[in-house]
Amino acid sequence: MSGTSEAVSVRVLDREYTVGVAPDERDSLMAAARLLDARMREIRGANRMAAVDRVAILAALNLAHELQQLRDTGSGDSRAVAEAVGALHRRLDAFDAEAR
């Protein structure tokens, strides 16, 4: 992420979060939020009584597993994957801090 960032609001499972993101990464962040929202809704649909934090962890595990499979098969540039994982960690930390 570059030195400048902008605040972007995303909705995930009917909750709004504000995340700082570089202007050139805004579209990617929005796409990631839509993907996460879809996965969380899919998981919640299977168990309406599941707590939001459990749904979030299961969605994160599913996405991390898919990423690991891509890494294991050698698909893509490993440096790009590592950077993407780092960016996801930073965003998850921001979501976690926002949720508290």
TIBAVO-861075 format. One record per atom (N, C-alpha, C): y, x, z; residue in one letter; atom name. Coordinates in pm, 1 decimal. Layout:
N
{{Y; X; Z}; 'a'; 'CA'}
...
END
This chain:
100
{{-116.1; 84.5; 0.0}; 'm'; 'N'}
{{0.0; 0.0; 0.0}; 'm'; 'CA'}
{{123.0; 89.6; 0.0}; 'm'; 'C'}
{{221.8; 52.3; -74.1}; 's'; 'N'}
{{342.8; 132.1; -82.0}; 's'; 'CA'}
{{426.5; 114.7; 44.8}; 's'; 'C'}
{{537.9; 187.5; 51.4}; 'g'; 'N'}
{{623.5; 183.9; 168.7}; 'g'; 'CA'}
{{689.7; 49.2; 191.5}; 'g'; 'C'}
{{713.5; -28.1; 85.0}; 't'; 'N'}
{{777.0; -158.4; 101.6}; 't'; 'CA'}
{{670.5; -266.7; 102.6}; 't'; 'C'}
{{693.3; -365.7; 185.4}; 's'; 'N'}
{{599.8; -478.7; 187.1}; 's'; 'CA'}
{{680.2; -605.9; 202.6}; 's'; 'C'}
{{618.5; -713.1; 161.9}; 'e'; 'N'}
{{679.8; -844.8; 175.3}; 'e'; 'CA'}
{{586.5; -933.2; 254.9}; 'e'; 'C'}
{{642.4; -1029.3; 322.3}; 'a'; 'N'}
{{563.1; -1124.6; 399.3}; 'a'; 'CA'}
{{511.8; -1232.5; 304.9}; 'a'; 'C'}
{{383.0; -1255.2; 310.2}; 'v'; 'N'}
{{319.2; -1356.1; 226.9}; 'v'; 'CA'}
{{239.3; -1448.5; 318.1}; 'v'; 'C'}
{{255.4; -1577.6; 299.3}; 's'; 'N'}
{{179.5; -1675.0; 376.9}; 's'; 'CA'}
{{57.2; -1718.0; 297.7}; 's'; 'C'}
{{-57.0; -1718.6; 365.3}; 'v'; 'N'}
{{-181.4; -1765.0; 303.9}; 'v'; 'CA'}
{{-243.0; -1868.8; 396.5}; 'v'; 'C'}
{{-318.0; -1960.5; 339.1}; 'r'; 'N'}
{{-388.7; -2061.7; 417.7}; 'r'; 'CA'}
{{-537.4; -2034.6; 407.4}; 'r'; 'C'}
{{-599.3; -2025.0; 523.5}; 'v'; 'N'}
{{-743.5; -2004.9; 530.7}; 'v'; 'CA'}
{{-797.5; -2106.3; 629.9}; 'v'; 'C'}
{{-885.1; -2189.9; 584.0}; 'l'; 'N'}
{{-947.1; -2294.4; 666.1}; 'l'; 'CA'}
{{-841.6; -2375.1; 742.2}; 'l'; 'C'}
{{-741.3; -2420.8; 666.3}; 'd'; 'N'}
{{-634.9; -2506.8; 716.8}; 'd'; 'CA'}
{{-544.0; -2441.0; 820.9}; 'd'; 'C'}
{{-546.5; -2309.6; 826.9}; 'r'; 'N'}
{{-455.1; -2236.3; 915.2}; 'r'; 'CA'}
{{-371.6; -2142.9; 829.5}; 'r'; 'C'}
{{-245.3; -2131.3; 866.4}; 'e'; 'N'}
{{-155.4; -2045.8; 789.8}; 'e'; 'CA'}
{{-138.8; -1911.8; 859.6}; 'e'; 'C'}
{{-143.2; -1805.7; 779.9}; 'y'; 'N'}
{{-126.7; -1669.8; 829.0}; 'y'; 'CA'}
{{-22.0; -1600.3; 743.5}; 'y'; 'C'}
{{58.1; -1516.2; 807.3}; 't'; 'N'}
{{156.0; -1436.6; 735.1}; 't'; 'CA'}
{{108.5; -1292.2; 737.4}; 't'; 'C'}
{{102.9; -1233.3; 618.6}; 'v'; 'N'}
{{50.4; -1098.2; 603.0}; 'v'; 'CA'}
{{151.1; -1015.5; 525.2}; 'v'; 'C'}
{{170.1; -889.8; 566.8}; 'g'; 'N'}
{{255.2; -798.5; 491.5}; 'g'; 'CA'}
{{175.2; -735.4; 379.2}; 'g'; 'C'}
{{232.8; -734.4; 260.6}; 'v'; 'N'}
{{161.2; -682.1; 144.1}; 'v'; 'CA'}
{{261.7; -621.8; 47.0}; 'v'; 'C'}
{{219.0; -517.7; -22.7}; 'a'; 'N'}
{{303.4; -458.7; -126.4}; 'a'; 'CA'}
{{321.7; -561.4; -237.8}; 'a'; 'C'}
{{439.6; -567.1; -297.6}; 'p'; 'N'}
{{463.3; -667.7; -401.6}; 'p'; 'CA'}
{{360.3; -664.9; -514.4}; 'p'; 'C'}
{{313.2; -548.1; -552.4}; 'd'; 'N'}
{{216.1; -540.5; -661.8}; 'd'; 'CA'}
{{74.5; -578.9; -619.2}; 'd'; 'C'}
{{52.9; -602.7; -489.0}; 'e'; 'N'}
{{-78.6; -644.2; -440.5}; 'e'; 'CA'}
{{-81.8; -791.7; -400.5}; 'e'; 'C'}
{{30.1; -860.8; -419.6}; 'r'; 'N'}
{{41.7; -1000.9; -375.9}; 'r'; 'CA'}
{{-64.7; -1089.5; -440.8}; 'r'; 'C'}
{{-79.0; -1081.2; -572.1}; 'd'; 'N'}
{{-175.7; -1167.1; -641.6}; 'd'; 'CA'}
{{-318.3; -1140.6; -594.2}; 'd'; 'C'}
{{-349.2; -1013.5; -571.5}; 's'; 'N'}
{{-482.0; -977.3; -523.9}; 's'; 'CA'}
{{-507.7; -1034.2; -384.9}; 's'; 'C'}
{{-406.5; -1025.8; -298.0}; 'l'; 'N'}
{{-420.0; -1082.2; -164.3}; 'l'; 'CA'}
{{-440.5; -1232.8; -170.8}; 'l'; 'C'}
{{-365.2; -1300.1; -255.4}; 'm'; 'N'}
{{-379.8; -1445.2; -267.9}; 'm'; 'CA'}
{{-520.2; -1481.8; -316.5}; 'm'; 'C'}
{{-572.2; -1404.8; -411.8}; 'a'; 'N'}
{{-707.8; -1428.6; -461.5}; 'a'; 'CA'}
{{-810.5; -1404.8; -350.9}; 'a'; 'C'}
{{-789.6; -1299.6; -271.3}; 'a'; 'N'}
{{-880.6; -1270.6; -160.0}; 'a'; 'CA'}
{{-877.6; -1383.3; -56.9}; 'a'; 'C'}
{{-759.3; -1435.7; -29.4}; 'a'; 'N'}
{{-746.7; -1546.0; 66.1}; 'a'; 'CA'}
{{-818.9; -1670.4; 14.6}; 'a'; 'C'}
{{-806.6; -1697.1; -114.8}; 'r'; 'N'}
{{-877.4; -1813.3; -172.9}; 'r'; 'CA'}
{{-1029.2; -1793.5; -163.8}; 'r'; 'C'}
{{-1075.0; -1672.1; -190.0}; 'l'; 'N'}
{{-1218.4; -1641.8; -180.3}; 'l'; 'CA'}
{{-1266.4; -1660.2; -36.3}; 'l'; 'C'}
{{-1192.1; -1604.9; 58.5}; 'l'; 'N'}
{{-1229.2; -1618.2; 199.1}; 'l'; 'CA'}
{{-1228.8; -1764.7; 242.0}; 'l'; 'C'}
{{-1127.9; -1838.6; 201.9}; 'd'; 'N'}
{{-1120.3; -1980.5; 235.5}; 'd'; 'CA'}
{{-1241.9; -2054.9; 181.0}; 'd'; 'C'}
{{-1277.5; -2027.3; 57.2}; 'a'; 'N'}
{{-1393.7; -2094.1; -3.4}; 'a'; 'CA'}
{{-1522.6; -2060.4; 71.3}; 'a'; 'C'}
{{-1539.9; -1933.4; 105.1}; 'r'; 'N'}
{{-1660.5; -1893.1; 178.4}; 'r'; 'CA'}
{{-1665.4; -1957.7; 316.6}; 'r'; 'C'}
{{-1551.9; -1960.6; 384.4}; 'm'; 'N'}
{{-1550.0; -2020.1; 517.8}; 'm'; 'CA'}
{{-1576.8; -2169.9; 511.7}; 'm'; 'C'}
{{-1523.8; -2237.0; 410.2}; 'r'; 'N'}
{{-1550.1; -2380.2; 394.8}; 'r'; 'CA'}
{{-1697.8; -2405.4; 364.3}; 'r'; 'C'}
{{-1755.4; -2318.9; 284.0}; 'e'; 'N'}
{{-1898.2; -2330.6; 251.5}; 'e'; 'CA'}
{{-1982.9; -2317.3; 378.3}; 'e'; 'C'}
{{-1951.7; -2218.0; 458.8}; 'i'; 'N'}
{{-2026.7; -2195.6; 583.1}; 'i'; 'CA'}
{{-2002.8; -2309.0; 681.3}; 'i'; 'C'}
{{-1877.8; -2350.9; 695.8}; 'r'; 'N'}
{{-1845.8; -2460.3; 787.3}; 'r'; 'CA'}
{{-1912.1; -2589.4; 742.6}; 'r'; 'C'}
{{-1924.9; -2608.9; 612.7}; 'g'; 'N'}
{{-1988.6; -2729.4; 561.1}; 'g'; 'CA'}
{{-2132.6; -2742.3; 604.2}; 'g'; 'C'}
{{-2199.4; -2627.5; 621.6}; 'a'; 'N'}
{{-2338.6; -2629.0; 664.9}; 'a'; 'CA'}
{{-2349.8; -2660.5; 814.3}; 'a'; 'C'}
{{-2244.6; -2634.9; 890.0}; 'n'; 'N'}
{{-2247.1; -2660.1; 1033.9}; 'n'; 'CA'}
{{-2106.6; -2694.3; 1080.7}; 'n'; 'C'}
{{-2073.5; -2821.7; 1081.2}; 'r'; 'N'}
{{-1938.0; -2866.8; 1116.1}; 'r'; 'CA'}
{{-1900.3; -2832.9; 1259.8}; 'r'; 'C'}
{{-1998.6; -2806.2; 1345.2}; 'm'; 'N'}
{{-1970.6; -2778.3; 1485.6}; 'm'; 'CA'}
{{-1946.0; -2629.8; 1512.5}; 'm'; 'C'}
{{-1961.9; -2545.3; 1413.7}; 'a'; 'N'}
{{-1944.4; -2401.3; 1434.6}; 'a'; 'CA'}
{{-1798.3; -2369.7; 1465.9}; 'a'; 'C'}
{{-1777.9; -2280.2; 1561.4}; 'a'; 'N'}
{{-1643.2; -2236.6; 1597.1}; 'a'; 'CA'}
{{-1583.3; -2157.2; 1481.0}; 'a'; 'C'}
{{-1451.6; -2162.8; 1468.1}; 'v'; 'N'}
{{-1382.0; -2095.8; 1358.0}; 'v'; 'CA'}
{{-1409.7; -1945.9; 1359.1}; 'v'; 'C'}
{{-1413.6; -1884.6; 1478.4}; 'd'; 'N'}
{{-1438.4; -1740.0; 1481.4}; 'd'; 'CA'}
{{-1578.6; -1707.3; 1431.3}; 'd'; 'C'}
{{-1675.6; -1790.0; 1461.0}; 'r'; 'N'}
{{-1812.8; -1767.9; 1410.6}; 'r'; 'CA'}
{{-1815.7; -1783.5; 1258.4}; 'r'; 'C'}
{{-1748.8; -1885.1; 1207.6}; 'v'; 'N'}
{{-1741.4; -1906.6; 1063.0}; 'v'; 'CA'}
{{-1676.0; -1785.3; 995.7}; 'v'; 'C'}
{{-1568.7; -1733.0; 1056.7}; 'a'; 'N'}
{{-1499.4; -1617.0; 1000.1}; 'a'; 'CA'}
{{-1589.7; -1493.9; 998.3}; 'a'; 'C'}
{{-1662.8; -1471.2; 1106.5}; 'i'; 'N'}
{{-1752.6; -1355.3; 1112.4}; 'i'; 'CA'}
{{-1862.9; -1368.1; 1008.8}; 'i'; 'C'}
{{-1921.1; -1485.2; 994.9}; 'l'; 'N'}
{{-2027.0; -1503.6; 896.0}; 'l'; 'CA'}
{{-1974.6; -1483.9; 753.9}; 'l'; 'C'}
{{-1854.7; -1534.0; 725.8}; 'a'; 'N'}
{{-1795.1; -1513.6; 593.5}; 'a'; 'CA'}
{{-1767.6; -1366.1; 569.6}; 'a'; 'C'}
{{-1713.9; -1297.4; 670.5}; 'a'; 'N'}
{{-1686.7; -1153.9; 656.9}; 'a'; 'CA'}
{{-1815.9; -1075.9; 634.3}; 'a'; 'C'}
{{-1921.1; -1111.0; 707.2}; 'l'; 'N'}
{{-2049.6; -1043.7; 687.8}; 'l'; 'CA'}
{{-2104.5; -1066.3; 547.3}; 'l'; 'C'}
{{-2093.5; -1188.0; 498.7}; 'n'; 'N'}
{{-2140.5; -1216.5; 362.3}; 'n'; 'CA'}
{{-2063.4; -1134.5; 259.5}; 'n'; 'C'}
{{-1930.6; -1129.6; 272.5}; 'l'; 'N'}
{{-1849.3; -1053.1; 177.8}; 'l'; 'CA'}
{{-1875.5; -903.3; 190.2}; 'l'; 'C'}
{{-1891.0; -854.2; 315.0}; 'a'; 'N'}
{{-1920.7; -712.3; 335.4}; 'a'; 'CA'}
{{-2057.3; -676.8; 277.2}; 'a'; 'C'}
{{-2152.8; -766.5; 290.5}; 'h'; 'N'}
{{-2286.0; -743.4; 234.3}; 'h'; 'CA'}
{{-2279.7; -732.2; 82.1}; 'h'; 'C'}
{{-2204.4; -821.8; 19.5}; 'e'; 'N'}
{{-2186.7; -814.4; -125.6}; 'e'; 'CA'}
{{-2121.0; -683.0; -166.7}; 'e'; 'C'}
{{-2021.3; -641.1; -91.9}; 'l'; 'N'}
{{-1954.1; -514.2; -120.4}; 'l'; 'CA'}
{{-2050.9; -397.9; -105.2}; 'l'; 'C'}
{{-2131.5; -401.1; 0.9}; 'q'; 'N'}
{{-2229.0; -294.3; 22.4}; 'q'; 'CA'}
{{-2331.2; -290.1; -90.3}; 'q'; 'C'}
{{-2373.4; -404.5; -138.9}; 'q'; 'N'}
{{-2466.9; -407.8; -251.4}; 'q'; 'CA'}
{{-2405.0; -343.3; -374.4}; 'q'; 'C'}
{{-2277.0; -369.4; -398.8}; 'l'; 'N'}
{{-2208.1; -305.9; -511.1}; 'l'; 'CA'}
{{-2203.8; -154.5; -493.3}; 'l'; 'C'}
{{-2177.4; -110.3; -372.2}; 'r'; 'N'}
{{-2173.7; 33.4; -344.3}; 'r'; 'CA'}
{{-2311.6; 95.4; -364.8}; 'r'; 'C'}
{{-2415.9; 26.8; -318.0}; 'd'; 'N'}
{{-2552.3; 78.6; -328.4}; 'd'; 'CA'}
{{-2598.5; 91.6; -472.6}; 'd'; 'C'}
{{-2553.9; 1.3; -558.6}; 't'; 'N'}
{{-2595.6; 6.5; -698.4}; 't'; 'CA'}
{{-2509.9; 102.7; -779.1}; 't'; 'C'}
{{-2407.4; 157.2; -715.7}; 'g'; 'N'}
{{-2322.0; 253.1; -785.1}; 'g'; 'CA'}
{{-2222.1; 187.8; -877.1}; 'g'; 'C'}
{{-2206.1; 56.7; -866.9}; 's'; 'N'}
{{-2109.0; -13.4; -950.1}; 's'; 'CA'}
{{-1969.4; 21.5; -905.1}; 's'; 'C'}
{{-1886.5; 54.4; -997.7}; 'g'; 'N'}
{{-1746.5; 81.1; -966.4}; 'g'; 'CA'}
{{-1724.3; 220.2; -911.1}; 'g'; 'C'}
{{-1602.4; 255.4; -901.2}; 'd'; 'N'}
{{-1558.3; 383.1; -848.1}; 'd'; 'CA'}
{{-1566.1; 378.3; -696.2}; 'd'; 'C'}
{{-1639.7; 470.3; -634.0}; 's'; 'N'}
{{-1656.7; 466.4; -488.9}; 's'; 'CA'}
{{-1523.7; 484.5; -416.2}; 's'; 'C'}
{{-1431.7; 558.8; -474.1}; 'r'; 'N'}
{{-1299.8; 575.6; -411.1}; 'r'; 'CA'}
{{-1225.8; 442.2; -409.9}; 'r'; 'C'}
{{-1232.3; 369.0; -520.2}; 'a'; 'N'}
{{-1166.0; 238.7; -528.0}; 'a'; 'CA'}
{{-1228.1; 142.3; -428.0}; 'a'; 'C'}
{{-1359.6; 148.7; -412.9}; 'v'; 'N'}
{{-1427.2; 62.1; -316.7}; 'v'; 'CA'}
{{-1382.7; 97.8; -175.1}; 'v'; 'C'}
{{-1376.0; 227.5; -145.2}; 'a'; 'N'}
{{-1333.0; 270.5; -12.0}; 'a'; 'CA'}
{{-1190.3; 224.6; 16.8}; 'a'; 'C'}
{{-1103.0; 233.2; -82.7}; 'e'; 'N'}
{{-965.8; 187.2; -65.1}; 'e'; 'CA'}
{{-962.2; 35.8; -43.1}; 'e'; 'C'}
{{-1044.5; -36.7; -117.5}; 'a'; 'N'}
{{-1049.4; -182.2; -101.6}; 'a'; 'CA'}
{{-1099.4; -219.3; 37.3}; 'a'; 'C'}
{{-1198.8; -147.6; 86.1}; 'v'; 'N'}
{{-1251.0; -174.3; 220.2}; 'v'; 'CA'}
{{-1143.5; -145.6; 324.0}; 'v'; 'C'}
{{-1072.0; -35.6; 307.0}; 'g'; 'N'}
{{-962.8; -2.9; 399.1}; 'g'; 'CA'}
{{-855.9; -110.8; 400.5}; 'g'; 'C'}
{{-820.8; -158.8; 281.4}; 'a'; 'N'}
{{-720.6; -265.0; 271.9}; 'a'; 'CA'}
{{-770.6; -392.9; 339.1}; 'a'; 'C'}
{{-898.5; -423.7; 319.7}; 'l'; 'N'}
{{-955.1; -542.0; 384.3}; 'l'; 'CA'}
{{-953.8; -528.7; 536.1}; 'l'; 'C'}
{{-985.4; -408.8; 585.4}; 'h'; 'N'}
{{-981.8; -386.3; 729.9}; 'h'; 'CA'}
{{-841.1; -409.0; 784.8}; 'h'; 'C'}
{{-740.5; -356.7; 714.7}; 'r'; 'N'}
{{-602.8; -374.5; 760.6}; 'r'; 'CA'}
{{-564.6; -522.6; 759.8}; 'r'; 'C'}
{{-605.4; -593.9; 658.1}; 'r'; 'N'}
{{-571.4; -736.3; 649.8}; 'r'; 'CA'}
{{-645.8; -817.2; 755.9}; 'r'; 'C'}
{{-772.7; -781.8; 779.3}; 'l'; 'N'}
{{-847.7; -851.0; 884.2}; 'l'; 'CA'}
{{-785.0; -825.5; 1020.4}; 'l'; 'C'}
{{-738.9; -702.3; 1043.7}; 'd'; 'N'}
{{-669.6; -672.2; 1169.3}; 'd'; 'CA'}
{{-544.7; -757.8; 1182.5}; 'd'; 'C'}
{{-471.7; -774.2; 1071.5}; 'a'; 'N'}
{{-350.7; -856.1; 1074.2}; 'a'; 'CA'}
{{-385.4; -1002.3; 1101.9}; 'a'; 'C'}
{{-492.3; -1052.7; 1039.3}; 'f'; 'N'}
{{-534.4; -1191.0; 1064.7}; 'f'; 'CA'}
{{-576.9; -1207.2; 1209.7}; 'f'; 'C'}
{{-649.2; -1107.5; 1262.0}; 'd'; 'N'}
{{-694.9; -1112.6; 1398.8}; 'd'; 'CA'}
{{-576.5; -1114.9; 1495.4}; 'd'; 'C'}
{{-478.5; -1029.9; 1469.6}; 'a'; 'N'}
{{-359.4; -1024.9; 1555.5}; 'a'; 'CA'}
{{-282.8; -1156.7; 1547.8}; 'a'; 'C'}
{{-275.6; -1216.5; 1428.9}; 'e'; 'N'}
{{-205.6; -1343.8; 1411.3}; 'e'; 'CA'}
{{-277.6; -1456.1; 1486.9}; 'e'; 'C'}
{{-410.1; -1452.1; 1488.5}; 'a'; 'N'}
{{-488.8; -1558.0; 1551.7}; 'a'; 'CA'}
{{-478.3; -1555.0; 1703.0}; 'a'; 'C'}
{{-445.3; -1439.6; 1760.0}; 'r'; 'N'}
{{-437.9; -1427.5; 1907.1}; 'r'; 'CA'}
{{-313.2; -1479.8; 1956.0}; 'r'; 'C'}
END
